[in-house]
Structures are given as structure tokens and as C-alpha cells.
Amino acid sequence: MTLNITPLNPAIGARIDGLDLTRPLGEADRDALEQALLDHQVLFFREQPLTPQQQARLAMTFGDLHIHPIYPNVPEQPEVLVLDTAVTDVRDNAIWHTDVTFLPAPAMGAVLAAKQVPAQGGDTLWASGIAAFEGLSAPIQRLLEGLTARHEFSKSFPLERFGTSPEALARWEETRRRHPPVSHPVIRIHPRSGRKALFVNDGFTTRINELSEAESTTLLAFLFNHSTRPEFTVRWQWRVNDVAFWDNRVTQHYAVDDYRPTRRVMHRATILGDAPR
């Protein structure tokens, strides 16, 4: 098939047409899609009615899949988690975050499919860590080189929201035990492109290790604000059967929580990655 790529702005995002994601990707289409992801960091597709099995197959084209420790999943396809506002508290998505950076090797990327969307609202924004890094002055770039930051599961999944029943409490405690805090570089080098990107996010990053608490708090607040400036972002207005595929290594995202009490249902397949360097 012919891949039609329409960039959405200079920093991040492209719409892809001419590809049927319900069918297995051929080698040429897979390579073209990967290159588009490297170039644009998040890709959007309209009218792609993926079943959970097709979604998992698409995501597995790019790597092994992660099974989320907290969110429910599709029973017959456990690698596909369910974000359903009628079932689960998803307010942790309404903050700028990079998925599962509490893992030693966070996700490479994710495929998100819209199954039920509100008539108004419920958009998602993505921000480019590459554009954010390149938007810093040279002295600040040098300051950040060599620094590491702590990422913690419980910052986005606090006990008071995710341990509200005996079963949920047991799952939360087990997840916290299995996922102690980890540290990653503040500046990440993309393993394929070699480009540098900011790699801190308000969802999971709690401390810059080499700084005092006051210095860390001040610098992180600046980096969180800087990395989500409008010129580094793209906003997508969902329709049913839309699909987004993003590079989790160099982006963060924010699901706008402006549609309550309307229901919103999304399916996500998360692709495992490598340890940041």
C-alpha cells in the first residue's frame, strides 16, 4: 500500500493514510511506519476498527508487549489494557506523563485505539521531548547532562485511589513491591536516531538524584513546564476507531479529563523497550 504522511506541525505528529491496520503489516509497510514514527514521534490513523487481537498483533510487530499491573485488560487478549471511565479511575492519565517509566526498561511505544468517545472533549495531547531539549539554552543543556532522576510507580498510582478494596490493595502492594523506584537519565539518547530528548515527566518523576531537594524541586518544576509548551505539542480530537501510535522513548502525553460524566473507552497495547541511556 502507499503510505500517505501528513505532518501536523513542525515539532511532532503526523496523520497516516493509505494503510489498513486490521491486516498484518508487510515488511515494507512495517519499515515505512517505523521511519515515520522516528520522524514524527506520534502517528494518527482514522477509521481503523481494530479488534483486540489485531491491535496486539500490530503492536507485536514492533516488540514484546507489557501487561499492566494495575489497569484491567481484555480477558482474551491480556496484553491490551482497557481505559474505561465507567470501570476505572483514570485521572492519572490527566497529567503529563510517559508510560511506565517506573520500569527499569520503560515502554518503547504504544498503540491506542478509541472504542467509545464523548461527543465533545476527551482529546489527548502529546509533547516532544526532542523539541523540548532542543528548545533549551546551551547552558541548561550542559547542566542537565549526566543528571539522573528517580521515577516511582506510586506517584501516578497512589494508594488512596487504587487500593480501595481488599483485592485492589493486595494488587497495589504487590505492584509496589515488584516495582521499587528506579533512576533514568534526565536526558535520554534515542537508540535509533541518536537524538537527545528530555526524559522526565510529572506522572512518575519524583527527584533529581544529584541535587538537593530544593534544587531538584525547582529544576523539575521548570522542566515539567518547559517540556509541555504549546509549540512542542500536538492535540488529537478522537473519533471512534481512531488509532494513535507513539514513540514513548521521546514523548509524553496528557488525556484531557473534560467530558465527565460521559463515558470514554480506549484500548492500549504497550510495547516493551530498553533501558534509557
Protein Blocks (a to p, Z undefined) as FASTA:
>chain_A
ZZddddfbfknocddehiafkbccdfklmmmmmmmmmmnopacdehiacdfklmmmmmmm
noccdddfkbccdfklmmbccddfklbccklmmcccdehklbfbdcfbdcdddfbdcfeg
jiacdddfklmmmmpcfklmmmmgopacdddfklmmcfklmmmbfklmmmmmmmmmmmcc
ddddfbdcdfklopacddbdfklpcbdfkbcfklmmmmmmmmmmmmmgfklpccddddeh
iacdddfklgccddddfkbcbdcddddddddddddZZ
